[in-house]
Amino acid sequence: FIIGIILIAIWKIIGFKKPIAGLSFRNFNIKPYLIILACMIPLVAFAATQSDFLRMYPKYKSITFIAPFTAELWKYRLLYELSYGSDFVTIELFFRGFLVLAFCKLFGKDAILPMAAFYCTIHFGKPLLECISSYFGGIILGVIVYRTQTIWGGLIAHLGIAWMMEAGGYFGNQLFK
């Protein structure tokens, strides 16, 4: 939220005429992102059977210590998930909005692979399958953002996958632990 306010303030102060960092709905079509999400369902379902995935997800389990102190844990879980989701706004702004769209002006499509490699590094320490797939996901989202010049679809895909992984972790832990 704060990052968004800062971006809007800078945009207004400097007087940009066009949207910056891919914050445009021009050329936005939700269909490819829904296809990406549909393709991810079986992959996340498989991941939810793996022990390394189940140790990591759902992330909200880090707040379960408050359960004895509240009768409405679901409110805290919801707040946690919304906060967790807001993190992906800055991730998309930086990796796709800045590293792809800003650097493509200098390097063209060659800005995509270094972004994907750097993006993969923020997944180090996570389950191996997630780390490896983040590189390829970074390339796919990078190409789409390069062609459409908007980050909104990438944000939808990223949030959808993250929350699918949360649900997969929840159900996987219920079924396999």
C-alpha positions in Angstrom: 0.0 0.0 0.0 2.7 2.5 1.0 4.8 1.6 -2.1 1.7 2.3 -4.2 1.2 5.7 -2.6 4.9 6.5 -3.2 4.7 5.5 -6.8 1.6 7.5 -7.5 3.1 10.5 -5.8 6.3 10.3 -7.8 4.2 9.8 -11.0 2.2 12.9 -10.2 5.1 15.1 -9.1 7.3 14.3 -12.1 4.3 14.6 -14.4 4.5 11.3 -16.4 2.0 11.2 -19.2 2.0 7.5 -19.6 1.8 4.7 -16.9 5.1 3.6 -15.5 6.4 0.2 -14.5 3.7 -1.7 -16.4 0.8 -0.1 -14.4 -1.3 0.1 -17.5 -4.4 -1.9 -18.5 -3.8 -1.2 -22.1 -3.1 -4.6 -23.9 -4.3 -6.4 -20.8 -6.1 -9.7 -21.6 -6.9 -12.0 -18.6 -7.2 -15.2 -20.7 -3.5 -16.2 -20.9 -3.2 -15.8 -17.1 -6.2 -17.9 -16.5 -4.6 -20.6 -18.7 -1.4 -20.3 -16.7 -3.4 -20.7 -13.5 -5.3 -23.7 -14.9 -2.0 -25.4 -15.9 -0.7 -24.8 -12.4 -3.5 -26.7 -10.6 -2.1 -30.2 -11.2 1.4 -29.0 -10.5 0.5 -27.5 -7.1 -1.6 -30.6 -6.3 1.4 -32.8 -6.9 3.6 -30.4 -4.9 1.1 -30.6 -2.0 2.1 -34.3 -1.7 5.8 -33.5 -1.2 7.3 -33.3 2.3 9.5 -30.3 1.6 6.4 -28.4 0.3 4.3 -29.4 3.3 7.0 -28.1 5.7 7.0 -24.7 3.9 3.2 -24.3 3.3 0.8 -22.9 4.3 2.8 -19.9 5.3 0.1 -18.7 7.7 0.9 -21.6 10.1 3.5 -19.2 11.5 0.7 -17.3 13.3 -1.1 -20.3 14.8 0.6 -19.5 18.1 -2.2 -17.0 18.7 -5.0 -19.6 18.4 -5.3 -20.0 22.2 -5.8 -16.3 22.6 -8.6 -15.7 20.1 -11.9 -17.4 19.2 -11.7 -16.0 15.6 -8.4 -17.2 14.2 -9.8 -17.0 10.7 -9.7 -13.2 10.8 -6.0 -13.3 11.6 -5.4 -15.9 8.8 -7.3 -13.7 6.4 -5.3 -10.6 7.4 -2.1 -12.7 7.0 -3.0 -13.9 3.6 -3.9 -10.4 2.4 -0.6 -9.1 3.7 1.2 -12.0 2.1 -0.6 -11.2 -1.2 0.4 -7.5 -1.0 4.0 -8.6 -1.2 3.5 -9.8 -4.7 2.6 -6.3 -5.9 6.1 -5.1 -5.1 7.6 -8.3 -6.5 5.8 -7.8 -9.9 6.7 -4.0 -9.9 10.3 -4.7 -9.3 11.0 -7.9 -11.4 8.6 -7.3 -14.3 7.8 -3.6 -14.1 11.4 -2.5 -13.5 13.8 -5.2 -14.5 11.9 -6.1 -17.7 10.1 -3.0 -18.8 12.8 -0.5 -17.8 15.7 -2.5 -19.1 14.0 -3.6 -22.3 14.5 0.0 -23.4 18.2 -0.6 -23.2 18.6 -4.3 -23.9 15.3 -5.4 -25.6 14.2 -8.9 -25.0 17.6 -9.8 -23.6 16.5 -8.2 -20.3 14.2 -11.2 -19.6 16.7 -14.0 -18.8 18.8 -12.0 -16.2 15.5 -11.0 -14.6 14.4 -14.7 -14.4 17.7 -15.8 -13.0 17.6 -13.0 -10.3 13.9 -13.9 -9.6 14.9 -17.5 -9.1 17.4 -16.5 -6.4 14.5 -15.2 -4.1 13.2 -18.7 -4.2 16.4 -20.2 -2.8 15.6 -22.1 0.4 12.1 -22.9 -0.8 11.2 -26.4 -2.1 13.4 -27.5 -5.0 10.5 -27.8 -7.5 9.3 -24.3 -6.6 12.8 -22.9 -7.0 13.4 -24.5 -10.4 9.9 -23.6 -11.7 10.3 -20.0 -10.6 13.0 -19.6 -13.2 10.8 -20.8 -16.0 7.8 -18.9 -14.6 9.9 -15.8 -14.5 10.8 -16.3 -18.2 7.1 -16.9 -19.2 5.9 -13.8 -17.2 8.8 -11.8 -18.5 7.9 -12.6 -22.2 4.3 -11.8 -21.6 5.1 -8.5 -19.8 7.6 -7.6 -22.5 4.9 -8.1 -25.2 1.9 -6.5 -23.4 3.8 -3.8 -21.4 1.5 -4.4 -18.4 2.2 -6.2 -15.1 -1.4 -6.8 -14.1 -1.7 -10.3 -15.6 1.5 -11.3 -13.9 0.2 -10.1 -10.6 -3.0 -12.1 -11.1 -1.0 -15.2 -12.0 1.5 -14.7 -9.1 -1.3 -14.2 -6.5 -3.3 -17.1 -7.9 -0.3 -19.5 -7.7 0.7 -18.2 -4.3 -2.8 -18.7 -2.8 -3.1 -22.1 -4.6 0.1 -23.1 -2.9 -1.3 -21.9 0.5 -4.5 -24.0 -0.1 -2.4 -26.9 -1.3 -0.2 -26.7 1.8 -3.3 -26.6 4.0 -5.0 -29.6 2.4 -1.8 -31.5 1.9 -1.0 -31.2 5.6 -4.5 -32.4 6.5 -4.3 -35.4 4.2 -0.6 -36.5 4.4 0.6 -35.6 7.9 
